[in-house]
């Protein structure tokens, strides 16, 4: 039986997410987080031009959104559709509206209200030092997974899609020029954006014509290993530069080009109106596929809810927030952008094939599909709808994926550097920015090359990524709940999703634990035990803190106002 027209899914999904932004996020801003446009944000209080910098909300949205996007909102849904398109569609749309947007928005607000401190540091304030230390363990392991694995994913894409090499690295030059134009020359933002995006797509055309391949061997490294080394060098340098030099302008341009890319995908769906060939609910999954409950909820992490987003919101974005009221646009709408990307991945991987037989050939086992299925299916839809050559369509999608994965990589290095410095403070050791970055790179490189020169070790602990990521999201929501209780605010919109996310994720972690034990995967088994124990301990501390908060006095509001000269002349 033929499935629905993909256009119907696109219209319903986009409408739900936009309604979430215009309606539900407005409720959160007014009733739950109670944003104050006059509140003096950390970017003004601690302005240093490196990490703390008041930033135009549109530029900050681009930096935030592309930092949290990465490849995960493509990979997760593109794998999860093996259970059918309907469960993936429902989790992405409902999760984005009621959980992801609220989580990202809340983490950004909580950090901005607490001098730009990370969620790890806030856990110490609101649930105690023991909980903070364990919370940092979970964050440390998650960032290790993100950095090591994304380096491997990017290197693989650059090898399999050599046409994406020139636009990937050329985008850095464009970003450096855009940063100078915005902050040094003070040029018009709209004009700069237009020129930057045109330059980026010009690079895509050049890359499609002139693919770049590295030598088969160089200093004992295959092309994958060579790209990984270059990526780590780049990430280290980018994480040390002031945010306005590279990260902000690059992410801003990437954010615009992503929406153009999404426009291309959804425009092609509108014109081609492809049929969804995948089953709504797959009753004949390949042998070895785990049960949909609870694995669906950790397979699709980014795109429904992601703990990594809370780290970014409280680690970098909160330090650049000009007005507290910008948190709604940057945080919630950033989650909407990621939800739209996840929805596009679902459509590309279920309607981008001609027959159910072709789809089943790709999804022959659990874990199949992923980015290659997204690129292949999406390119087919773009070719049918817009008439672009299949090769150019694939280059556009591959470049889009690589650029977002790269932004997550260098942001992850910066965030992990903050975590290393926080751990140093707890231990009574002051670790400078340079040494902390070196520690991060050495640890991640050691893991990545632990199983060979091709960097296969970077994916060693990836099976635990989804579980760790969702556990962190659930724990972040518990901390937000404690904060809201102490402020006398409505907390059920945060507590209810927290209970659901933690229940599904702890269930998934236990399922994985037994599977890892049965398979003799002792490294992963040990790490899973550490993660489960740490998460449960933090949860117990949070529940105790909730009880104390309900019985204690209300926390006074700190509404130090901005002076008129401190306000950015932004487009509002």
C-alpha positions in Angstrom: 0.0 0.0 0.0 1.3 3.4 -0.9 2.3 5.7 1.9 1.3 9.4 2.3 2.6 12.2 0.2 5.7 13.6 1.8 4.3 17.1 1.4 1.6 16.3 4.0 4.3 15.4 6.6 6.2 18.6 5.8 3.2 20.8 6.2 2.1 19.2 9.4 5.5 19.1 10.9 6.5 22.7 10.0 3.1 24.0 11.2 3.5 22.3 14.6 7.0 23.6 15.2 6.2 27.2 14.2 3.1 27.1 16.4 5.4 25.9 19.2 7.6 29.0 18.7 4.8 31.6 18.3 2.5 30.2 21.1 4.2 27.8 23.5 7.6 29.6 23.8 5.7 32.9 24.4 3.9 31.2 27.4 7.3 30.0 28.7 8.8 33.5 28.3 6.0 35.2 30.2 4.8 32.7 32.8 7.7 30.3 33.5 11.0 32.1 32.8 9.6 35.6 33.1 12.1 37.3 30.8 13.2 40.9 31.6 14.6 43.0 28.7 16.3 45.3 31.2 18.2 42.6 33.1 22.0 43.1 32.9 23.2 39.9 31.2 26.7 38.4 31.7 27.9 39.6 28.3 27.7 43.1 29.6 28.7 42.4 33.2 31.9 40.5 32.3 32.5 41.7 28.8 36.1 40.7 27.7 35.7 40.4 23.9 36.8 36.8 23.9 34.1 34.7 25.6 31.8 37.4 27.0 30.5 39.6 24.2 27.1 41.2 23.7 25.9 39.9 20.3 23.2 40.7 17.8 20.5 38.1 18.4 20.4 37.0 14.8 24.2 36.5 14.7 24.0 34.7 18.1 21.2 32.5 16.8 23.3 31.4 13.9 26.3 30.6 16.2 24.1 28.8 18.7 22.0 26.9 16.2 24.9 25.6 14.1 26.8 24.7 17.2 24.1 22.4 18.5 23.0 21.1 15.1 26.0 19.1 13.9 25.3 15.8 12.1 23.3 14.2 14.9 19.8 15.6 13.9 20.5 13.9 10.5 22.1 10.7 11.8 19.5 9.9 14.5 16.3 10.2 12.5 18.0 8.6 9.4 18.7 5.5 11.6 15.4 5.6 13.6 13.1 5.4 10.5 14.0 1.7 10.4 11.1 1.4 12.9 8.9 3.3 10.5 8.4 7.0 9.7 5.4 7.6 12.1 7.2 7.0 15.4 10.2 9.2 14.3 7.8 11.9 13.0 5.9 12.0 16.2 8.9 12.1 18.5 10.7 14.8 16.5 7.6 17.1 16.2 6.2 16.7 19.8 9.7 16.5 21.3 10.8 19.7 19.6 7.7 21.7 20.6 7.3 20.6 24.3 10.7 19.4 25.3 13.7 20.5 23.2 12.7 24.1 22.8 11.8 24.4 26.5 15.1 22.7 27.5 17.4 24.8 25.3 15.6 28.0 26.2 15.6 27.2 29.9 19.3 26.3 30.0 20.2 29.6 28.3 18.0 31.6 30.7 19.3 29.8 33.8 22.9 30.5 32.8 22.3 34.1 31.9 20.6 34.6 35.3 23.7 33.1 37.0 26.6 35.1 35.6 27.0 32.8 32.5 27.9 29.8 34.6 27.6 26.3 33.0 25.0 23.8 33.9 27.8 21.8 35.7 28.5 24.8 37.9 24.8 25.5 38.4 24.3 22.0 39.6 26.7 22.7 42.5 24.7 25.8 43.5 21.3 24.1 43.3 21.8 20.5 44.2 25.2 20.5 46.0 28.9 19.9 45.3 28.5 16.1 45.2 25.9 16.4 42.5 28.1 18.9 40.6 31.1 16.6 40.6 29.0 13.7 39.2 27.3 16.0 36.7 30.7 17.0 35.4 31.6 13.3 34.9 28.6 12.9 32.6 29.4 16.1 30.7 33.1 15.2 30.3 32.2 11.8 28.8 29.5 13.2 26.5 31.9 15.8 25.1 34.6 13.2 24.7 32.1 11.2 22.6 31.0 14.2 20.5 34.5 15.4 19.7 36.1 12.1 18.9 33.2 10.7 16.9 32.4 13.9 15.0 36.0 14.1 13.9 35.6 10.6 12.4 32.3 11.3 10.8 33.6 14.5 9.1 36.7 12.8 7.9 34.6 10.0 6.4 32.4 12.5 4.6 35.4 14.4 3.2 36.8 11.1 1.9 33.5 9.8 0.5 32.4 13.2 -0.9 35.7 14.9 -2.1 33.5 17.6 -3.8 32.7 18.9 -0.3 36.4 19.7 0.6 36.7 23.1 -1.1 33.5 24.6 0.3 34.2 23.1 3.8 37.6 24.8 4.2 36.8 27.8 2.0 33.9 28.6 4.4 36.5 29.4 7.1 38.0 32.2 4.9 34.5 33.5 4.2 33.8 33.5 8.0 37.0 35.3 8.9 36.2 38.1 6.4 32.6 38.3 7.6 33.8 38.7 11.2 36.0 41.6 10.3 33.2 43.2 8.2 30.7 42.9 11.1 32.9 43.9 14.1 35.8 46.0 12.7 34.2 47.7 9.7 30.7 47.8 11.0 29.2 47.1 7.6 25.4 46.4 7.1 24.5 43.0 8.4 22.1 42.2 5.6 24.6 43.1 2.9 27.4 41.1 4.6 25.1 38.1 5.0 24.1 38.1 1.3 27.7 38.4 0.1 28.8 35.6 2.5 26.1 33.2 1.5 26.7 33.8 -2.2 30.4 33.2 -1.6 29.7 30.0 0.2 27.4 28.6 -2.6 30.0 29.7 -5.1 32.5 27.5 -3.3 30.0 24.6 -3.5 29.9 25.0 -7.3 33.7 25.1 -7.4 34.0 22.1 -5.1 31.5 20.1 -7.2 33.7 20.8 -10.2 37.1 20.3 -8.5 37.0 17.4 -5.9 40.0 17.2 -3.6 41.5 13.9 -2.4 44.4 13.4 0.0 47.3 11.0 -0.8 46.7 7.3 0.0 49.4 7.4 2.6 51.2 10.3 4.4 53.4 9.7 7.5 51.7 6.4 8.0 48.2 7.9 7.9 45.4 7.0 5.5 43.2 9.9 4.2 40.8 9.5 7.1 43.6 9.9 9.6 45.1 12.8 7.8 41.8 14.7 7.9 41.3 13.9 11.6 44.7 15.5 12.4 43.8 18.6 10.4 40.4 18.8 12.1 41.9 18.6 15.6 44.5 21.3 14.7 41.7 23.5 13.3 39.4 22.9 16.3 42.1 23.7 18.8 42.9 27.0 17.0 39.2 27.9 16.5 38.4 27.3 20.2 41.2 29.6 21.3 40.2 32.5 19.1 37.8 35.2 20.3 34.3 34.2 19.4 33.8 37.1 17.1 36.8 36.3 14.9 35.6 32.9 13.5 33.0 31.0 15.5 30.2 33.6 15.5 30.5 34.7 11.8 31.0 31.2 10.6 28.0 29.9 12.5 25.9 32.8 11.4 26.7 32.2 7.7 26.2 28.4 8.2 22.8 29.1 9.9 21.7 31.1 6.9 22.9 28.5 4.4 21.2 25.7 6.4 17.9 27.5 6.1 18.6 27.9 2.4 19.4 24.2 2.3 16.2 23.4 4.1 14.4 25.6 1.7 15.9 23.6 -1.2 14.8 20.3 0.4 11.3 21.5 1.3 10.9 23.4 -2.0 11.8 20.2 -3.8 9.3 18.3 -1.7 6.6 20.9 -2.7 7.4 20.5 -6.4 8.1 16.8 -6.6 5.5 15.7 -4.0 7.2 12.4 -3.5 5.5 9.4 -1.9 6.7 8.0 1.4 7.7 4.4 0.5 8.8 3.4 4.0 6.1 1.8 6.2 4.4 4.0 8.9 5.3 1.3 11.4 7.7 -1.4 10.4 6.5 -4.7 11.6 9.3 -6.6 9.8 12.5 -5.0 11.1 15.8 -6.6 10.3 17.1 -9.3 12.6 19.1 -7.7 15.5 17.1 -4.5 15.6 16.4 -3.5 19.2 12.9 -2.8 20.5 11.5 0.6 19.6 10.8 1.3 23.3 13.0 2.7 24.7 15.7 2.9 21.9 13.7 5.3 19.7 14.1 8.0 22.4 17.9 7.8 22.5 18.5 7.0 18.9 16.8 10.3 18.0 18.5 12.6 20.4 19.3 15.9 18.7 16.1 16.9 16.8 13.8 16.0 19.7 15.9 16.8 22.8 19.6 16.8 23.5 21.7 17.3 26.6 24.5 18.7 24.5 22.3 21.7 23.7 22.2 22.6 27.4 26.0 22.6 27.5 26.2 24.9 24.5 23.4 27.2 25.9 25.1 27.6 29.2 28.7 27.2 28.0 29.0 29.8 25.2 25.6 31.2 24.1 24.7 32.6 27.6 28.0 34.6 27.6 27.0 36.4 24.4 23.3 37.1 25.1 22.7 40.8 24.8 19.2 41.0 26.3 17.5 38.3 28.4 14.5 38.5 26.0 16.8 37.2 23.2 16.9 33.8 25.0 13.5 32.9 23.5 14.6 33.5 19.9 18.1 32.0 20.3 17.2 29.0 22.5 13.7 27.9 21.5 13.9 28.9 17.8 17.3 27.2 17.7 15.6 24.0 18.7 13.0 24.6 16.1 15.7 24.9 13.4 17.1 21.6 14.5 13.7 20.0 14.5 13.2 21.1 10.9 16.5 19.6 10.0 15.5 16.3 11.6 12.1 16.4 9.9 13.9 16.9 6.5 16.1 13.9 7.3 13.0 11.8 7.9 11.4 12.9 4.6 14.7 12.4 2.7 15.2 8.9 4.0 11.6 7.6 3.6 10.5 9.4 0.4 13.8 9.7 -1.4 13.6 6.1 -2.8 11.5 4.9 -5.6 10.2 1.7 -4.1 9.9 -0.1 -0.7 12.4 -2.7 -2.0 15.0 0.0 -2.6 14.4 1.4 0.9 14.7 -2.1 2.5 17.9 -2.6 0.6 19.4 0.4 2.3 17.9 -0.4 5.7 19.1 -4.0 5.7 20.3 -3.8 9.3 20.0 -1.6 12.4 22.5 1.3 12.1 22.3 1.3 8.4 21.1 4.4 6.6 22.4 7.5 8.4 24.1 10.3 6.5 24.6 8.3 3.3 20.8 7.6 3.1 20.1 11.2 3.8 22.4 12.4 1.0 21.2 9.8 -1.5 17.5 10.2 -0.7 17.7 14.0 -0.4 19.6 14.4 -3.7 17.0 12.3 -5.4 14.2 14.5 -4.2 16.1 17.7 -5.1 16.9 16.3 -8.6 13.2 15.4 -9.2 11.8 18.6 -7.7 14.2 21.3 -8.8 16.1 19.7 -11.6 19.5 20.1 -10.1 22.0 17.5 -11.2 22.2 14.6 -8.7 25.9 15.1 -8.1 25.5 18.8 -7.3 22.5 18.0 -5.0 24.6 15.5 -3.2 27.5 18.0 -2.8 25.1 20.6 -1.3 23.8 18.1 1.2 27.2 16.7 2.1 28.7 20.2 2.5 25.8 21.2 4.7 26.3 18.1 6.9 30.1 18.6 7.1 29.8 22.3 8.0 27.4 21.6 10.9 29.4 18.7 12.2 32.5 20.9 12.1 30.8 23.7 14.1 29.9 21.2 16.8 33.5 19.9 16.8 35.2 23.2 17.6 32.4 24.3 19.9 32.8 20.9 21.7 36.5 21.5 22.2 35.8 25.0 23.6 33.2 23.6 26.0 35.4 20.7 27.1 38.1 23.2 27.8 35.7 24.9 30.2 34.9 21.6 31.9 38.7 20.8 32.3 39.2 24.2 33.9 36.2 23.6 36.2 37.6 20.3 37.2 40.9 22.0 37.9 39.2 24.5 40.1 37.5 21.8 42.1 40.9 20.1 42.6 42.5 23.4 43.5 44.6 23.7 40.3 44.4 26.7 38.0 44.6 25.5 34.4 45.2 28.1 31.7 43.3 28.3 28.4 46.2 27.0 26.3 47.0 24.0 28.6 43.4 23.1 29.1 42.9 23.1 25.3 46.0 20.9 24.9 44.6 18.4 27.5 41.3 18.2 25.6 43.0 17.6 22.2 45.4 15.0 23.6 42.6 13.0 25.3 40.4 13.1 22.3 43.2 12.2 19.8 44.3 9.3 22.0 40.8 7.9 21.9 40.4 8.5 18.2 43.6 6.8 17.2 43.4 4.1 19.9 42.4 1.4 17.5 44.4 2.3 14.4 45.6 5.1 12.1 42.2 5.4 10.4 40.7 6.9 13.6 38.2 4.0 14.2 38.7 4.4 17.9 36.7 7.7 17.7 33.5 5.6 17.3 34.4 3.2 20.1 32.1 4.8 22.7 29.6 6.2 20.2 27.0 3.5 21.1 26.6 5.2 24.4 26.3 8.7 22.9 22.5 8.8 22.7 22.0 7.4 26.2 24.5 9.8 27.8 23.1 12.7 25.8 19.6 12.1 26.9 20.5 11.4 30.5 22.3 14.8 30.6 19.2 16.5 29.1 17.0 14.9 31.8 19.4 16.0 34.6 19.5 19.5 33.1 15.7 19.6 33.3 15.8 18.5 37.0 18.2 21.4 37.8 15.8 23.8 35.9 13.0 22.4 38.0 14.9 23.2 41.3 15.6 26.7 40.1 12.0 27.3 39.2 10.7 25.9 42.5 13.2 28.2 44.4 11.9 31.2 42.5 8.3 30.3 43.1 7.6 29.8 39.3 5.4 27.2 37.5 7.6 24.1 37.2 5.4 21.3 35.8 6.1 22.3 32.2 9.7 21.3 33.0 9.2 18.5 35.5 6.8 16.4 33.5 9.2 16.2 30.4 12.1 15.5 32.8 10.4 12.5 34.3 9.6 11.1 30.8 13.1 11.7 29.4 14.8 10.2 32.4 12.5 7.1 32.6 13.1 6.3 28.9 16.8 7.0 29.0 17.6 5.0 32.2 15.6 2.2 30.8 17.7 2.4 27.6 20.9 2.5 29.6 20.0 -0.7 31.5 19.0 -2.5 28.2 22.4 -1.5 26.8 24.1 -2.6 30.0 22.9 -6.2 29.7 23.6 -6.3 25.9 27.2 -5.0 26.5 27.7 -7.6 29.2 26.4 -10.4 27.0 28.7 -9.2 24.1 31.8 -8.9 26.4 32.2 -5.2 25.5 34.0 -4.5 28.8 35.1 -0.9 28.1 31.6 0.2 27.1 30.1 -1.9 29.9 32.3 -0.1 32.5 31.5 3.3 31.0 27.8 2.6 31.0 28.0 1.6 34.7 29.8 4.8 35.5 27.2 6.9 33.6 24.2 5.1 35.1 25.6 5.5 38.7 26.5 9.1 38.2 23.2 10.0 36.6 21.1 8.2 39.3 23.2 9.8 42.1 22.7 13.3 40.5 18.9 12.5 40.2 18.7 11.6 43.9 20.5 14.8 44.9 18.1 16.8 42.6 15.0 15.2 44.1 16.2 16.0 47.6 17.0 19.6 46.5 13.4 19.9 45.1 12.0 18.9 48.4 14.2 21.4 50.2 13.3 24.1 47.7 9.6 23.6 48.2 10.0 23.9 52.0 12.5 26.8 51.9 12.3 30.5 51.3 11.8 31.9 47.8 15.0 33.0 46.0 14.9 36.8 45.4 15.0 38.1 41.9 18.2 39.8 40.7 17.1 42.4 38.2 20.1 44.6 37.8 19.2 46.8 34.8 21.3 47.7 31.8 22.3 51.3 31.4 21.2 52.9 28.1 24.8 53.1 26.8 25.2 49.3 27.3 22.4 48.4 24.9 23.3 47.2 21.5 21.7 49.1 18.6 20.1 45.9 17.2 17.2 45.5 14.8 14.3 45.1 17.1 
